[in-house]
Amino acid sequence: MLKRQLGPCVTYFPQPTSIITSVNSEGTANLMTASWVGIVSKTPPTMAISLNKGRQTYDNISKQKEFVVNMVPASLAVEADFCGIRSGKNHDKLEQAGLSLQPAECVKVPLLNESPLNVECRLVQEVELGDYRLLMGEILQIHAAESAFDEAGKMDVRCFDPLVYLGGVREYWDLGNMRAAAYADGQRLVVDK
Ligand SMILES: Cc1cc2nc3c(=O)[nH]c(=O)nc-3n(C[C@H](O)[C@H](O)[C@H](O)COP(=O)(O)O)c2cc1C
């Protein structure tokens, strides 16, 4: 495959679209869109987010030591973009985006009600990366939409409909079709059985 070199930049596909909820010292909630987000350990369950140190969200999390990562469904693409282009320093993004909150179980930061998957985190570590701060959060609880489960308890991912962000070209897409079963279909290429 012929390649074009892009140099040291941040183009990478796909990235999740997430809305991070946080609270300030008065308990006022803020929403911020973030795509530099991911699960980084299973033992213990840990989520990492990378925030510019100038964000209101960084200020809130560094002081309150808690945050919630809310998965964004494709139906909320416009609202998520809005939460990524305005700061909670001078906007009530919750009100302006027409979104709502619900209480979390383990942290005082609320969940985004319209998100079908919410991850409650307690800040455990912070790493300085130039203008950014990599924040590691121990996962305390995950809430998944009840409507996604069948009678056998199996989750139907179509109910989540995650919004994918293509960093570098700045576009939001939704998911296509399932192509393979993870940890299973790769077995077809295993020779040392
Ligand atoms: C799609 C998208 C992804 C973003 N991802 C991040 C991110 O991972 N880290 C970050 O610091 N800012 C990210 N931003 C920018 C912040 O969301 C934006 O600066 C926001 O206004 C900060 O809000 P706050 O000041 O209320 O915390 C992203 C913006 C968009 C639109």
The ligand as an ORCA input file, in Angstrom:
! r2SCAN-3c Opt
* xyz 0 1
  C     -14.872     16.087     18.873
  C     -14.132     16.839     19.947
  C     -13.237     16.160     20.751
  C     -12.532     16.844     21.745
  N     -11.656     16.128     22.529
  C     -10.963     16.790     23.494
  C     -10.078     16.052     24.345
  O      -9.978     14.812     24.275
  N      -9.362     16.767     25.264
  C      -9.483     18.126     25.405
  O      -8.811     18.712     26.258
  N     -10.338     18.834     24.629
  C     -11.095     18.193     23.686
  N     -11.989     18.893     22.917
  C     -12.166     20.348     23.140
  C     -13.069     20.662     24.357
  O     -14.266     19.896     24.329
  C     -13.435     22.158     24.339
  O     -12.274     22.944     24.473
  C     -14.472     22.548     25.412
  O     -14.941     23.826     25.096
  C     -13.900     22.537     26.826
  O     -14.980     22.740     27.698
  P     -14.819     23.180     29.232
  O     -13.922     24.398     29.273
  O     -16.244     23.496     29.637
  O     -14.261     22.030     29.987
  C     -12.723     18.231     21.930
  C     -13.646     18.909     21.120
  C     -14.356     18.229     20.147
  C     -15.348     18.980     19.299
*
